[in-house]
Structures are given as C-alpha cells and as structure tokens.
Amino acid sequence: MTGKEELLKLLAACVVEMEDEKIIPTAQAYIKAGYPAAEGILHGLVEGMNKAADLYENEEYFIPELLICSDAMYNGLDVLSPHLGKHDFQKKAKVVIGVVEGDTHDIGKNIVKIMLETAGYEIIDLGRDVPAAAFIECVKNTGASVVALATLMSTSTGNMKKVIDLLQQAGLREGVKVIVGGGPISAAFAEKIGADGYAVNAVEAVKLADRLVG
C-alpha cells in the first residue's frame, strides 16, 4: 500500500503536471487507504495548485496550463470532498471577491477563489472590472463578512480605497474584513488605505482569512 505522504505528493504532482485524468484514481486510492480527505485537499491538491501558481508567477506556465491544473484540482476535489467530515471545513465565512474597476486581469483572483473555496469559504465572485458600489451592494445582499479585492494595475489601486470608503459610508465597515492583493499591492499600501490585511499569494490569502475571521 502506498503511504500517505507519497499519495499526497502524487496528488500534488497530478495537479502541477496537468494530469487531469490520472488524478482521479490517485484520489480514489488515497480515500480507499482511509486517509483524511481534508488533508488530501490541503496538502495534496492545494499544494499542487500553489506550485502551479508559482510557475505562473515565474512565467514558466501561462493561462492555458493554469486552467488545466485547476481542472485536475477540481477532478481531485470531486473525489475527495464527499468524504469530508462534517467538522472538517465547517462554518467558514462568506467572501465577496473581485478585481476592482479598471482591471480585467483575473487569473490571480481566480486562484485565490479556488484556494478559499477549497478551504471551505463560501465565495461570491463578482468577476473583473467591478465598480466599487457593486461590492457594497453584494455585502448588503449576502451578509458577507469578508471582501477580497484584487488588481494587477497600479492605476486601479485607488478603487480599493473607494470600496473601503463606501463600506464606511454605508455603516458596514465594522462587520466586514477587507483583504487586498495583486502585483502593485503591498502591506504598506493595505495599511495606508485602511484594509485589514494584505496577502502576497493565494495560500497567504487563506491564512489571512482564517486569522481575520477564524
């Protein structure tokens, strides 16, 4: 029988190597061996997706590769998620996520979305080039407690502050954590605009969300 660590490595490798079919029997073998589904997701699938995201950041992978990696990850999720225990990923917050107005690059946002979903958050994805008011509207309608804002364009960073200002004006700021990320964003910028936190990548975004609303 293949050991747990070895199977976790195989799951991660299937994601990175775009093995969207091979991952299914690998995930089945992992479950059949009686290993915890939550670990298979976090230390196998998510681990693999993180590596794929790094390859993308380093321009070794491009959008087509990344999409096949995420197909592989979802195929693995289909096998593993039905075996999650009731308490594995329970009661995570609702997160409104989107790329702020003025920017149509959404691959980074999509990876963060996948990671947050995998970690058990309920995601409301507003897409890209999203007007500030749409985030506020969505928080009102869904009762979300986290707003995740992304941009790769330095020209759009001002729209992140706009979202925070509008939350303040609407009297919603107290109950909502705002996290920001993307190429031109830094921890100092996040602090300057009054965000609750900055994440350098998708894994850190999950850790940050866990810390803020855990």
SULZI-V621039 format. One record per helix or strand of 2 or more residues. SS is the DSSP state (@ for helix, = for strand). FROM is the first residue (numbers start at 1). TO is the last residue. If there is no record, write none. Layout:
ss:SS from:FROM to:TO
ss:SS from:FROM to:TO
This chain:
ss:@ from:4 to:16
ss:@ from:22 to:32
ss:@ from:37 to:57
ss:@ from:63 to:83
ss:= from:94 to:100
ss:@ from:107 to:118
ss:= from:122 to:125
ss:@ from:132 to:142
ss:= from:146 to:150
ss:@ from:154 to:156
ss:@ from:158 to:169
ss:@ from:173 to:175
ss:= from:177 to:181
ss:@ from:187 to:193
ss:= from:197 to:198
ss:@ from:202 to:213
